[in-house]
Amino acid sequence: MFYNLIEPNEYINDALKRLYDPVAALTLLKKVEETSQKERFLKNSFYHEAIELISGNTKLTREQAIRLQKLLIELNCLSYVFTRTKKRDVEIEFPIREARVIRVEFTPAETDFYNAVTDFIAERFTARYSSSQGISFAVIMPQRQVASCIQAMKE
């Protein structure tokens, strides 16, 4: 019985993987009509909207692909249990990140706190592992936390 309820998910999930190939997505999505859940989909407005969106389309815009993804997620037989949006599934061109250094001058008290945290972690690491090998890796996260927000690190 449970298998019958989720059987259409196989086709819906496969269609989700082919958002930018509407012809393949349409073929896969229509396979839900071959399952025991056929009537459920034929009465579903999301299903009809998805079919209409990809019918006769050989290429979807980004907005259309996002809309199709949302519709297919709603059609998933387990959508009432969980939902999940994955940006990588709808993005073709990811934004290019540009790292840049922002120099900040610590006050003497802030520098002392930063160094105290670094020394504390280094001492604990050395005592625990009887070696200083890997110590720079061990202090990175606490140093980043201090640099991000000294007040939060104090608490």
N, CA, C and O atoms as a GROMACS GRO file, in nm:
protein
  620
    1MET      N    1   0.082  -0.119   0.000
    1MET     CA    2   0.000   0.000   0.000
    1MET      C    3   0.087   0.126   0.000
    1MET      O    4   0.064   0.217  -0.080
    2PHE      N    5   0.187   0.132   0.091
    2PHE     CA    6   0.274   0.250   0.097
    2PHE      C    7   0.346   0.269  -0.036
    2PHE      O    8   0.359   0.382  -0.084
    3TYR      N    9   0.394   0.161  -0.095
    3TYR     CA   10   0.463   0.172  -0.223
    3TYR      C   11   0.373   0.236  -0.328
    3TYR      O   12   0.418   0.320  -0.406
    4ASN      N   13   0.246   0.198  -0.330
    4ASN     CA   14   0.153   0.256  -0.426
    4ASN      C   15   0.141   0.408  -0.407
    4ASN      O   16   0.127   0.482  -0.504
    5LEU      N   17   0.146   0.451  -0.282
    5LEU     CA   18   0.133   0.594  -0.254
    5LEU      C   19   0.254   0.674  -0.302
    5LEU      O   20   0.240   0.787  -0.348
    6ILE      N   21   0.373   0.614  -0.290
    6ILE     CA   22   0.494   0.689  -0.326
    6ILE      C   23   0.549   0.653  -0.464
    6ILE      O   24   0.648   0.711  -0.509
    7GLU      N   25   0.488   0.558  -0.531
    7GLU     CA   26   0.534   0.516  -0.663
    7GLU      C   27   0.557   0.633  -0.760
    7GLU      O   28   0.657   0.633  -0.831
    8PRO      N   29   0.468   0.733  -0.766
    8PRO     CA   30   0.489   0.845  -0.858
    8PRO      C   31   0.616   0.926  -0.829
    8PRO      O   32   0.667   0.995  -0.918
    9ASN      N   33   0.666   0.920  -0.706
    9ASN     CA   34   0.785   0.997  -0.671
    9ASN      C   35   0.904   0.966  -0.761
    9ASN      O   36   0.984   1.054  -0.790
   10GLU      N   37   0.915   0.842  -0.804
   10GLU     CA   38   1.026   0.804  -0.891
   10GLU      C   39   1.027   0.892  -1.016
   10GLU      O   40   1.132   0.941  -1.057
   11TYR      N   41   0.911   0.912  -1.075
   11TYR     CA   42   0.901   0.991  -1.198
   11TYR      C   43   0.913   1.141  -1.169
   11TYR      O   44   0.973   1.216  -1.247
   12ILE      N   45   0.856   1.183  -1.058
   12ILE     CA   46   0.865   1.325  -1.020
   12ILE      C   47   1.010   1.362  -0.992
   12ILE      O   48   1.057   1.466  -1.038
   13ASN      N   49   1.080   1.278  -0.917
   13ASN     CA   50   1.221   1.305  -0.885
   13ASN      C   51   1.308   1.303  -1.010
   13ASN      O   52   1.399   1.384  -1.024
   14ASP      N   53   1.280   1.211  -1.100
   14ASP     CA   54   1.355   1.208  -1.226
   14ASP      C   55   1.328   1.333  -1.309
   14ASP      O   56   1.419   1.386  -1.373
   15ALA      N   57   1.204   1.381  -1.309
   15ALA     CA   58   1.171   1.504  -1.380
   15ALA      C   59   1.242   1.624  -1.317
   15ALA      O   60   1.287   1.715  -1.387
   16LEU      N   61   1.253   1.623  -1.184
   16LEU     CA   62   1.325   1.730  -1.114
   16LEU      C   63   1.471   1.737  -1.158
   16LEU      O   64   1.528   1.846  -1.166
   17LYS      N   65   1.530   1.622  -1.186
   17LYS     CA   66   1.670   1.619  -1.228
   17LYS      C   67   1.688   1.671  -1.370
   17LYS      O   68   1.800   1.696  -1.414
   18ARG      N   69   1.578   1.688  -1.441
   18ARG     CA   70   1.586   1.732  -1.581
   18ARG      C   71   1.509   1.862  -1.604
   18ARG      O   72   1.440   1.878  -1.705
   19LEU      N   73   1.522   1.953  -1.510
   19LEU     CA   74   1.450   2.080  -1.519
   19LEU      C   75   1.479   2.156  -1.648
   19LEU      O   76   1.391   2.220  -1.704
   20TYR      N   77   1.602   2.148  -1.694
   20TYR     CA   78   1.640   2.224  -1.814
   20TYR      C   79   1.630   2.142  -1.941
   20TYR      O   80   1.683   2.180  -2.045
   21ASP      N   81   1.561   2.029  -1.933
   21ASP     CA   82   1.531   1.948  -2.052
   21ASP      C   83   1.381   1.919  -2.048
   21ASP      O   84   1.340   1.810  -2.010
   22PRO      N   85   1.300   2.017  -2.088
   22PRO     CA   86   1.154   2.005  -2.074
   22PRO      C   87   1.095   1.884  -2.145
   22PRO      O   88   0.997   1.826  -2.097
   23VAL      N   89   1.152   1.843  -2.257
   23VAL     CA   90   1.098   1.728  -2.330
   23VAL      C   91   1.111   1.602  -2.245
   23VAL      O   92   1.015   1.526  -2.230
   24ALA      N   93   1.230   1.581  -2.189
   24ALA     CA   94   1.252   1.464  -2.103
   24ALA      C   95   1.169   1.475  -1.975
   24ALA      O   96   1.111   1.377  -1.930
   25ALA      N   97   1.163   1.595  -1.917
   25ALA     CA   98   1.086   1.616  -1.794
   25ALA      C   99   0.938   1.584  -1.817
   25ALA      O  100   0.873   1.523  -1.732
   26LEU      N  101   0.886   1.626  -1.931
   26LEU     CA  102   0.745   1.601  -1.963
   26LEU      C  103   0.718   1.451  -1.976
   26LEU      O  104   0.620   1.400  -1.922
   27THR      N  105   0.806   1.382  -2.047
   27THR     CA  106   0.791   1.237  -2.065
   27THR      C  107   0.790   1.166  -1.929
   27THR      O  108   0.706   1.080  -1.904
   28LEU      N  109   0.883   1.204  -1.844
   28LEU     CA  110   0.892   1.142  -1.711
   28LEU      C  111   0.771   1.176  -1.626
   28LEU      O  112   0.713   1.089  -1.561
   29LEU      N  113   0.733   1.303  -1.626
   29LEU     CA  114   0.622   1.345  -1.541
   29LEU      C  115   0.491   1.277  -1.581
   29LEU      O  116   0.411   1.241  -1.495
   30LYS      N  117   0.470   1.260  -1.708
   30LYS     CA  118   0.345   1.196  -1.754
   30LYS      C  119   0.336   1.048  -1.713
   30LYS      O  120   0.229   0.989  -1.717
   31LYS      N  121   0.450   0.990  -1.673
   31LYS     CA  122   0.449   0.851  -1.628
   31LYS      C  123   0.371   0.833  -1.498
   31LYS      O  124   0.333   0.721  -1.464
   32VAL      N  125   0.347   0.943  -1.425
   32VAL     CA  126   0.266   0.930  -1.303
   32VAL      C  127   0.125   0.885  -1.338
   32VAL      O  128   0.054   0.828  -1.254
   33GLU      N  129   0.084   0.909  -1.461
   33GLU     CA  130  -0.049   0.867  -1.505
   33GLU      C  131  -0.058   0.717  -1.528
   33GLU      O  132  -0.166   0.662  -1.549
   34GLU      N  133   0.057   0.650  -1.525
   34GLU     CA  134   0.060   0.504  -1.540
   34GLU      C  135   0.061   0.434  -1.404
   34GLU      O  136   0.067   0.311  -1.397
   35THR      N  137   0.055   0.512  -1.297
   35THR     CA  138   0.060   0.454  -1.163
   35THR      C  139  -0.081   0.443  -1.104
   35THR      O  140  -0.179   0.490  -1.163
   36SER      N  141  -0.088   0.380  -0.989
   36SER     CA  142  -0.217   0.366  -0.921
   36SER      C  143  -0.269   0.500  -0.869
   36SER      O  144  -0.385   0.511  -0.828
   37GLN      N  145  -0.184   0.603  -0.871
   37GLN     CA  146  -0.221   0.736  -0.821
   37GLN      C  147  -0.266   0.830  -0.933
   37GLN      O  148  -0.275   0.951  -0.912
   38LYS      N  149  -0.293   0.776  -1.050
   38LYS     CA  150  -0.328   0.854  -1.168
   38LYS      C  151  -0.435   0.959  -1.140
   38LYS      O  152  -0.417   1.076  -1.172
   39GLU      N  153  -0.544   0.919  -1.079
   39GLU     CA  154  -0.657   1.010  -1.055
   39GLU      C  155  -0.618   1.128  -0.968
   39GLU      O  156  -0.662   1.241  -0.989
   40ARG      N  157  -0.536   1.100  -0.871
   40ARG     CA  158  -0.489   1.204  -0.780
   40ARG      C  159  -0.418   1.316  -0.857
   40ARG      O  160  -0.438   1.434  -0.829
   41PHE      N  161  -0.336   1.277  -0.953
   41PHE     CA  162  -0.262   1.376  -1.031
   41PHE      C  163  -0.351   1.445  -1.134
   41PHE      O  164  -0.336   1.565  -1.157
   42LEU      N  165  -0.440   1.372  -1.193
   42LEU     CA  166  -0.529   1.432  -1.294
   42LEU      C  167  -0.621   1.538  -1.232
   42LEU      O  168  -0.672   1.624  -1.304
   43LYS      N  169  -0.642   1.531  -1.102
   43LYS     CA  170  -0.727   1.629  -1.033
   43LYS      C  171  -0.644   1.741  -0.967
   43LYS      O  172  -0.700   1.831  -0.904
   44ASN      N  173  -0.513   1.734  -0.983
   44ASN     CA  174  -0.424   1.826  -0.912
   44ASN      C  175  -0.387   1.945  -1.001
   44ASN      O  176  -0.334   1.927  -1.111
   45SER      N  177  -0.414   2.066  -0.954
   45SER     CA  178  -0.384   2.187  -1.033
   45SER      C  179  -0.234   2.207  -1.052
   45SER      O  180  -0.192   2.260  -1.155
   46PHE      N  181  -0.153   2.166  -0.954
   46PHE     CA  182  -0.007   2.178  -0.969
   46PHE      C  183   0.041   2.089  -1.084
   46PHE      O  184   0.128   2.129  -1.162
   47TYR      N  185  -0.016   1.972  -1.093
   47TYR     CA  186   0.021   1.880  -1.201
   47TYR      C  187  -0.012   1.942  -1.336
   47TYR      O  188   0.070   1.941  -1.428
   48HIS      N  189  -0.132   1.996  -1.348
   48HIS     CA  190  -0.173   2.056  -1.476
   48HIS      C  191  -0.086   2.178  -1.510
   48HIS      O  192  -0.052   2.199  -1.627
   49GLU      N  193  -0.052   2.257  -1.410
   49GLU     CA  194   0.034   2.373  -1.435
   49GLU      C  195   0.173   2.328  -1.480
   49GLU      O  196   0.231   2.387  -1.571
   50ALA      N  197   0.227   2.224  -1.417
   50ALA     CA  198   0.359   2.173  -1.455
   50ALA      C  199   0.357   2.120  -1.598
   50ALA      O  200   0.447   2.148  -1.677
   51ILE      N  201   0.255   2.043  -1.631
   51ILE     CA  202   0.242   1.989  -1.767
   51ILE      C  203   0.232   2.103  -1.868
   51ILE      O  204   0.297   2.100  -1.973
   52GLU      N  205   0.151   2.202  -1.837
   52GLU     CA  206   0.134   2.316  -1.928
   52GLU      C  207   0.265   2.393  -1.945
   52GLU      O  208   0.298   2.437  -2.055
   53LEU      N  209   0.338   2.409  -1.836
   53LEU     CA  210   0.464   2.484  -1.839
   53LEU      C  211   0.568   2.418  -1.930
   53LEU      O  212   0.640   2.487  -2.001
   54ILE      N  213   0.575   2.285  -1.927
   54ILE     CA  214   0.679   2.218  -2.006
   54ILE      C  215   0.631   2.165  -2.141
   54ILE      O  216   0.712   2.125  -2.224
   55SER      N  217   0.501   2.164  -2.163
   55SER     CA  218   0.450   2.116  -2.292
   55SER      C  219   0.488   2.214  -2.403
   55SER      O  220   0.467   2.334  -2.391
   56GLY      N  221   0.544   2.160  -2.510
   56GLY     CA  222   0.580   2.242  -2.624
   56GLY      C  223   0.697   2.335  -2.601
   56GLY      O  224   0.727   2.419  -2.686
   57ASN      N  225   0.763   2.322  -2.489
   57ASN     CA  226   0.879   2.404  -2.456
   57ASN      C  227   1.005   2.322  -2.476
   57ASN      O  228   1.015   2.211  -2.424
   58THR      N  229   1.101   2.375  -2.548
   58THR     CA  230   1.228   2.302  -2.562
   58THR      C  231   1.334   2.360  -2.470
   58THR      O  232   1.439   2.300  -2.449
   59LYS      N  233   1.306   2.478  -2.415
   59LYS     CA  234   1.400   2.540  -2.322
   59LYS      C  235   1.323   2.626  -2.224
   59LYS      O  236   1.233   2.702  -2.262
   60LEU      N  237   1.358   2.615  -2.097
   60LEU     CA  238   1.293   2.695  -1.993
   60LEU      C  239   1.384   2.809  -1.951
   60LEU      O  240   1.506   2.796  -1.948
   61THR      N  241   1.323   2.921  -1.918
   61THR     CA  242   1.400   3.030  -1.858
   61THR      C  243   1.430   2.990  -1.714
   61THR      O  244   1.376   2.893  -1.662
   62ARG      N  245   1.516   3.066  -1.651
   62ARG     CA  246   1.550   3.038  -1.511
   62ARG      C  247   1.424   3.046  -1.425
   62ARG      O  248   1.402   2.961  -1.338
   63GLU      N  249   1.342   3.147  -1.449
   63GLU     CA  250   1.220   3.165  -1.370
   63GLU      C  251   1.123   3.049  -1.392
   63GLU      O  252   1.060   3.002  -1.298
   64GLN      N  253   1.113   3.003  -1.517
   64GLN     CA  254   1.025   2.889  -1.545
   64GLN      C  255   1.077   2.762  -1.476
   64GLN      O  256   1.000   2.683  -1.423
   65ALA      N  257   1.209   2.744  -1.479
   65ALA     CA  258   1.268   2.626  -1.414
   65ALA      C  259   1.244   2.630  -1.263
   65ALA      O  260   1.217   2.527  -1.202
   66ILE      N  261   1.255   2.747  -1.204
   66ILE     CA  262   1.229   2.761  -1.060
   66ILE      C  263   1.083   2.730  -1.030
   66ILE      O  264   1.052   2.660  -0.933
   67ARG      N  265   0.993   2.782  -1.113
   67ARG     CA  266   0.850   2.754  -1.093
   67ARG      C  267   0.822   2.605  -1.109
   67ARG      O  268   0.748   2.546  -1.029
   68LEU      N  269   0.881   2.544  -1.212
   68LEU     CA  270   0.862   2.400  -1.233
   68LEU      C  271   0.914   2.321  -1.114
   68LEU      O  272   0.851   2.226  -1.069
   69GLN      N  273   1.030   2.360  -1.063
   69GLN     CA  274   1.086   2.292  -0.947
   69GLN      C  275   0.989   2.299  -0.829
   69GLN      O  276   0.965   2.198  -0.762
   70LYS      N  277   0.933   2.416  -0.804
   70LYS     CA  278   0.839   2.431  -0.692
   70LYS      C  279   0.715   2.344  -0.712
   70LYS      O  280   0.666   2.281  -0.618
   71LEU      N  281   0.665   2.340  -0.834
   71LEU     CA  282   0.548   2.258  -0.863
   71LEU      C  283   0.578   2.110  -0.841
   71LEU      O  284   0.499   2.038  -0.780
   72LEU      N  285   0.693   2.065  -0.891
   72LEU     CA  286   0.729   1.923  -0.878
   72LEU      C  287   0.751   1.886  -0.732
   72LEU      O  288   0.716   1.775  -0.689
   73ILE      N  289   0.808   1.977  -0.656
   73ILE     CA  290   0.827   1.950  -0.513
   73ILE      C  291   0.692   1.935  -0.444
   73ILE      O  292   0.674   1.848  -0.359
   74GLU      N  293   0.596   2.019  -0.481
   74GLU     CA  294   0.461   2.009  -0.424
   74GLU      C  295   0.393   1.879  -0.466
   74GLU      O  296   0.313   1.824  -0.390
   75LEU      N  297   0.423   1.831  -0.586
   75LEU     CA  298   0.361   1.707  -0.634
   75LEU      C  299   0.418   1.583  -0.566
   75LEU      O  300   0.354   1.478  -0.563
   76ASN      N  301   0.538   1.595  -0.512
   76ASN     CA  302   0.601   1.481  -0.445
   76ASN      C  303   0.507   1.428  -0.338
   76ASN      O  304   0.454   1.505  -0.256
   77CYS      N  305   0.486   1.300  -0.338
   77CYS     CA  306   0.389   1.238  -0.247
   77CYS      C  307   0.427   1.252  -0.100
   77CYS      O  308   0.344   1.230  -0.012
   78LEU      N  309   0.551   1.290  -0.073
   78LEU     CA  310   0.595   1.311   0.064
   78LEU      C  311   0.614   1.459   0.096
   78LEU      O  312   0.673   1.493   0.198
   79SER      N  313   0.566   1.547   0.010
   79SER     CA  314   0.590   1.691   0.029
   79SER      C  315   0.529   1.743   0.158
   79SER      O  316   0.578   1.841   0.215
   80TYR      N  317   0.423   1.681   0.205
   80TYR     CA  318   0.364   1.726   0.331
   80TYR      C  319   0.452   1.690   0.450
   80TYR      O  320   0.434   1.743   0.560
   81VAL      N  321   0.548   1.600   0.430
   81VAL     CA  322   0.638   1.559   0.537
   81VAL      C  323   0.761   1.649   0.540
   81VAL      O  324   0.806   1.690   0.648
   82PHE      N  325   0.816   1.681   0.424
   82PHE     CA  326   0.935   1.766   0.418
   82PHE      C  327   0.940   1.840   0.285
   82PHE      O  328   0.885   1.795   0.184
   83THR      N  329   1.007   1.955   0.288
   83THR     CA  330   1.035   2.029   0.165
   83THR      C  331   1.181   2.072   0.170
   83THR      O  332   1.238   2.094   0.277
   84ARG      N  333   1.239   2.083   0.053
   84ARG     CA  334   1.379   2.119   0.047
   84ARG      C  335   1.406   2.184  -0.088
   84ARG      O  336   1.370   2.130  -0.192
   85THR      N  337   1.468   2.298  -0.086
   85THR     CA  338   1.505   2.365  -0.210
   85THR      C  339   1.656   2.363  -0.220
   85THR      O  340   1.726   2.403  -0.126
   86LYS      N  341   1.705   2.318  -0.331
   86LYS     CA  342   1.849   2.315  -0.352
   86LYS      C  343   1.884   2.414  -0.462
   86LYS      O  344   1.843   2.398  -0.577
   87LYS      N  345   1.959   2.516  -0.426
   87LYS     CA  346   1.995   2.619  -0.520
   87LYS      C  347   2.069   2.562  -0.639
   87LYS      O  348   2.052   2.608  -0.752
   88ARG      N  349   2.151   2.462  -0.615
   88ARG     CA  350   2.230   2.406  -0.725
   88ARG      C  351   2.143   2.339  -0.831
   88ARG      O  352   2.188   2.319  -0.944
   89ASP      N  353   2.020   2.304  -0.796
   89ASP     CA  354   1.931   2.240  -0.893
   89ASP      C  355   1.869   2.338  -0.991
   89ASP      O  356   1.822   2.298  -1.098
   90VAL      N  357   1.868   2.466  -0.956
   90VAL     CA  358   1.805   2.564  -1.045
   90VAL      C  359   1.903   2.668  -1.098
   90VAL      O  360   1.867   2.748  -1.184
   91GLU      N  361   2.023   2.669  -1.049
   91GLU     CA  362   2.123   2.765  -1.093
   91GLU      C  363   2.206   2.706  -1.206
   91GLU      O  364   2.258   2.595  -1.195
   92ILE      N  365   2.219   2.781  -1.314
   92ILE     CA  366   2.310   2.741  -1.421
   92ILE      C  367   2.442   2.816  -1.403
   92ILE      O  368   2.549   2.756  -1.408
   93GLU      N  369   2.432   2.946  -1.382
   93GLU     CA  370   2.551   3.027  -1.363
   93GLU      C  371   2.555   3.074  -1.218
   93GLU      O  372   2.478   3.160  -1.177
   94PHE      N  373   2.647   3.016  -1.142
   94PHE     CA  374   2.660   3.055  -1.004
   94PHE      C  375   2.731   3.190  -0.997
   94PHE      O  376   2.819   3.217  -1.079
   95PRO      N  377   2.695   3.274  -0.902
   95PRO     CA  378   2.767   3.400  -0.889
   95PRO      C  379   2.912   3.373  -0.851
   95PRO      O  380   2.942   3.281  -0.775
   96ILE      N  381   3.000   3.453  -0.905
   96ILE     CA  382   3.142   3.438  -0.874
   96ILE      C  383   3.171   3.518  -0.748
   96ILE      O  384   3.143   3.637  -0.741
   97ARG      N  385   3.226   3.451  -0.651
   97ARG     CA  386   3.258   3.517  -0.526
   97ARG      C  387   3.397   3.578  -0.536
   97ARG      O  388   3.491   3.518  -0.589
   98GLU      N  389   3.407   3.697  -0.484
   98GLU     CA  390   3.536   3.763  -0.483
   98GLU      C  391   3.576   3.786  -0.338
   98GLU      O  392   3.516   3.866  -0.267
   99ALA      N  393   3.678   3.715  -0.296
   99ALA     CA  394   3.727   3.731  -0.159
   99ALA      C  395   3.810   3.859  -0.151
   99ALA      O  396   3.883   3.893  -0.244
  100ARG      N  397   3.796   3.927  -0.041
  100ARG     CA  398   3.877   4.046  -0.021
  100ARG      C  399   3.911   4.057   0.126
  100ARG      O  400   3.835   4.014   0.213
  101VAL      N  401   4.025   4.113   0.151
  101VAL     CA  402   4.073   4.129   0.288
  101VAL      C  403   4.029   4.265   0.340
  101VAL      O  404   4.047   4.367   0.274
  102ILE      N  405   3.971   4.263   0.457
  102ILE     CA  406   3.934   4.388   0.523
  102ILE      C  407   4.022   4.400   0.647
  102ILE      O  408   4.007   4.324   0.742
  103ARG      N  409   4.111   4.493   0.643
  103ARG     CA  410   4.204   4.512   0.755
  103ARG      C  411   4.133   4.585   0.869
  103ARG      O  412   4.069   4.688   0.848
  104VAL      N  413   4.146   4.531   0.988
  104VAL     CA  414   4.086   4.590   1.107
  104VAL      C  415   4.195   4.607   1.211
  104VAL      O  416   4.274   4.516   1.235
  105GLU      N  417   4.198   4.722   1.271
  105GLU     CA  418   4.296   4.747   1.377
  105GLU      C  419   4.232   4.715   1.512
  105GLU      O  420   4.134   4.778   1.552
  106PHE      N  421   4.288   4.616   1.581
  106PHE     CA  422   4.240   4.584   1.715
  106PHE      C  423   4.297   4.686   1.814
  106PHE      O  424   4.406   4.739   1.795
  107THR      N  425   4.220   4.711   1.918
  107THR     CA  426   4.273   4.790   2.029
  107THR      C  427   4.371   4.700   2.104
  107THR      O  428   4.369   4.578   2.084
  108PRO      N  429   4.455   4.756   2.189
  108PRO     CA  430   4.545   4.670   2.266
  108PRO      C  431   4.470   4.563   2.348
  108PRO      O  432   4.516   4.450   2.358
  109ALA      N  433   4.356   4.599   2.405
  109ALA     CA  434   4.278   4.501   2.484
  109ALA      C  435   4.224   4.390   2.393
  109ALA      O  436   4.224   4.273   2.432
  110GLU      N  437   4.179   4.426   2.273
  110GLU     CA  438   4.129   4.326   2.179
  110GLU      C  439   4.241   4.233   2.133
  110GLU      O  440   4.222   4.112   2.120
  111THR      N  441   4.357   4.291   2.109
  111THR     CA  442   4.473   4.210   2.068
  111THR      C  443   4.511   4.113   2.179
  111THR      O  444   4.542   3.997   2.153
  112ASP      N  445   4.510   4.162   2.303
  112ASP     CA  446   4.541   4.075   2.417
  112ASP      C  447   4.442   3.959   2.426
  112ASP      O  448   4.481   3.845   2.450
  113PHE      N  449   4.313   3.988   2.407
  113PHE     CA  450   4.211   3.883   2.413
  113PHE      C  451   4.232   3.782   2.301
  113PHE      O  452   4.228   3.661   2.324
  114TYR      N  453   4.255   3.830   2.179
  114TYR     CA  454   4.279   3.744   2.063
  114TYR      C  455   4.398   3.651   2.090
  114TYR      O  456   4.391   3.530   2.067
  115ASN      N  457   4.507   3.709   2.140
  115ASN     CA  458   4.627   3.629   2.170
  115ASN      C  459   4.602   3.532   2.284
  115ASN      O  460   4.654   3.420   2.283
  116ALA      N  461   4.524   3.573   2.384
  116ALA     CA  462   4.494   3.484   2.497
  116ALA      C  463   4.414   3.363   2.450
  116ALA      O  464   4.440   3.250   2.493
  117VAL      N  465   4.317   3.384   2.362
  117VAL     CA  466   4.238   3.273   2.308
  117VAL      C  467   4.329   3.180   2.228
  117VAL      O  468   4.323   3.058   2.244
  118THR      N  469   4.414   3.237   2.144
  118THR     CA  470   4.506   3.157   2.062
  118THR      C  471   4.599   3.075   2.152
  118THR      O  472   4.619   2.956   2.129
  119ASP      N  473   4.655   3.140   2.255
  119ASP     CA  474   4.746   3.069   2.347
  119ASP      C  475   4.673   2.959   2.423
  119ASP      O  476   4.727   2.850   2.442
  120PHE      N  477   4.550   2.987   2.466
  120PHE     CA  478   4.471   2.888   2.540
  120PHE      C  479   4.448   2.763   2.455
  120PHE      O  480   4.469   2.651   2.502
  121ILE      N  481   4.406   2.782   2.331
  121ILE     CA  482   4.381   2.668   2.242
  121ILE      C  483   4.511   2.594   2.214
  121ILE      O  484   4.514   2.471   2.215
  122ALA      N  485   4.617   2.667   2.189
  122ALA     CA  486   4.746   2.604   2.159
  122ALA      C  487   4.795   2.521   2.278
  122ALA      O  488   4.845   2.410   2.259
  123GLU      N  489   4.781   2.574   2.398
  123GLU     CA  490   4.824   2.500   2.518
  123GLU      C  491   4.742   2.374   2.538
  123GLU      O  492   4.796   2.267   2.567
  124ARG      N  493   4.611   2.385   2.523
  124ARG     CA  494   4.524   2.267   2.540
  124ARG      C  495   4.553   2.163   2.433
  124ARG      O  496   4.555   2.043   2.462
  125PHE      N  497   4.575   2.208   2.310
  125PHE     CA  498   4.604   2.117   2.200
  125PHE      C  499   4.735   2.042   2.227
  125PHE      O  500   4.742   1.920   2.212
  126THR      N  501   4.837   2.116   2.266
  126THR     CA  502   4.968   2.055   2.292
  126THR      C  503   4.960   1.958   2.409
  126THR      O  504   5.019   1.850   2.404
  127ALA      N  505   4.887   1.994   2.515
  127ALA     CA  506   4.873   1.906   2.631
  127ALA      C  507   4.798   1.779   2.593
  127ALA      O  508   4.832   1.670   2.638
  128ARG      N  509   4.698   1.792   2.511
  128ARG     CA  510   4.615   1.677   2.473
  128ARG      C  511   4.687   1.581   2.380
  128ARG      O  512   4.679   1.460   2.395
  129TYR      N  513   4.760   1.638   2.281
  129TYR     CA  514   4.820   1.553   2.178
  129TYR      C  515   4.972   1.541   2.190
  129TYR      O  516   5.035   1.474   2.108
  130SER      N  517   5.030   1.603   2.290
  130SER     CA  518   5.174   1.596   2.314
  130SER      C  519   5.255   1.630   2.190
  130SER      O  520   5.362   1.574   2.166
  131SER      N  521   5.203   1.721   2.112
  131SER     CA  522   5.270   1.761   1.988
  131SER      C  523   5.212   1.894   1.943
  131SER      O  524   5.097   1.927   1.972
  132SER      N  525   5.294   1.970   1.873
  132SER     CA  526   5.242   2.096   1.818
  132SER      C  527   5.208   2.080   1.670
  132SER      O  528   5.169   2.176   1.603
  133GLN      N  529   5.224   1.958   1.618
  133GLN     CA  530   5.190   1.933   1.479
  133GLN      C  531   5.038   1.945   1.461
  133GLN      O  532   4.962   1.876   1.528
  134GLY      N  533   4.996   2.033   1.371
  134GLY     CA  534   4.854   2.055   1.346
  134GLY      C  535   4.795   2.166   1.431
  134GLY      O  536   4.675   2.191   1.426
  135ILE      N  537   4.879   2.231   1.508
  135ILE     CA  538   4.829   2.334   1.599
  135ILE      C  539   4.769   2.452   1.524
  135ILE      O  540   4.670   2.510   1.568
  136SER      N  541   4.829   2.488   1.411
  136SER     CA  542   4.774   2.603   1.337
  136SER      C  543   4.633   2.575   1.289
  136SER      O  544   4.550   2.666   1.282
  137PHE      N  545   4.604   2.450   1.256
  137PHE     CA  546   4.468   2.413   1.216
  137PHE      C  547   4.374   2.424   1.337
  137PHE      O  548   4.260   2.468   1.323
  138ALA      N  549   4.422   2.384   1.453
  138ALA     CA  550   4.338   2.385   1.573
  138ALA      C  551   4.298   2.525   1.617
  138ALA      O  552   4.191   2.544   1.673
  139VAL      N  553   4.383   2.624   1.591
  139VAL     CA  554   4.353   2.759   1.638
  139VAL      C  555   4.273   2.842   1.538
  139VAL      O  556   4.224   2.950   1.572
  140ILE      N  557   4.260   2.795   1.415
  140ILE     CA  558   4.194   2.875   1.311
  140ILE      C  559   4.051   2.913   1.349
  140ILE      O  560   4.016   3.031   1.343
  141MET      N  561   3.969   2.818   1.386
  141MET     CA  562   3.828   2.848   1.413
  141MET      C  563   3.812   2.944   1.532
  141MET      O  564   3.738   3.042   1.520
  142PRO      N  565   3.879   2.919   1.644
  142PRO     CA  566   3.867   3.017   1.754
  142PRO      C  567   3.916   3.156   1.713
  142PRO      O  568   3.858   3.256   1.754
  143GLN      N  569   4.023   3.163   1.634
  143GLN     CA  570   4.071   3.293   1.588
  143GLN      C  571   3.967   3.362   1.499
  143GLN      O  572   3.947   3.483   1.510
  144ARG      N  573   3.904   3.286   1.414
  144ARG     CA  574   3.800   3.343   1.327
  144ARG      C  575   3.681   3.392   1.410
  144ARG      O  576   3.623   3.497   1.381
  145GLN      N  577   3.646   3.316   1.513
  145GLN     CA  578   3.534   3.357   1.597
  145GLN      C  579   3.567   3.486   1.672
  145GLN      O  580   3.482   3.574   1.684
  146VAL      N  581   3.688   3.497   1.722
  146VAL     CA  582   3.729   3.619   1.791
  146VAL      C  583   3.728   3.736   1.693
  146VAL      O  584   3.677   3.843   1.724
  147ALA      N  585   3.785   3.715   1.576
  147ALA     CA  586   3.791   3.822   1.476
  147ALA      C  587   3.652   3.865   1.432
  147ALA      O  588   3.631   3.982   1.398
  148SER      N  589   3.558   3.773   1.432
  148SER     CA  590   3.422   3.803   1.388
  148SER      C  591   3.346   3.886   1.491
  148SER      O  592   3.283   3.986   1.457
  149CYS      N  593   3.352   3.844   1.617
  149CYS     CA  594   3.278   3.916   1.722
  149CYS      C  595   3.339   3.883   1.858
  149CYS      O  596   3.312   3.778   1.917
  150ILE      N  597   3.420   3.974   1.905
  150ILE     CA  598   3.489   3.952   2.032
  150ILE      C  599   3.390   3.935   2.146
  150ILE      O  600   3.408   3.848   2.232
  151GLN      N  601   3.285   4.016   2.149
  151GLN     CA  602   3.186   4.008   2.258
  151GLN      C  603   3.122   3.870   2.263
  151GLN      O  604   3.104   3.814   2.371
  152ALA      N  605   3.086   3.816   2.147
  152ALA     CA  606   3.024   3.683   2.144
  152ALA      C  607   3.122   3.578   2.193
  152ALA      O  608   3.082   3.485   2.264
  153MET      N  609   3.247   3.591   2.157
  153MET     CA  610   3.348   3.493   2.199
  153MET      C  611   3.370   3.501   2.350
  153MET      O  612   3.395   3.399   2.415
  154LYS      N  613   3.361   3.619   2.406
  154LYS     CA  614   3.378   3.634   2.551
  154LYS      C  615   3.269   3.561   2.626
  154LYS      O  616   3.293   3.501   2.731
  155GLU      N  617   3.148   3.567   2.571
  155GLU     CA  618   3.035   3.504   2.638
  155GLU      C  619   3.041   3.355   2.621
  155GLU      O  620   2.954   3.283   2.670
   0.00000   0.00000   0.00000
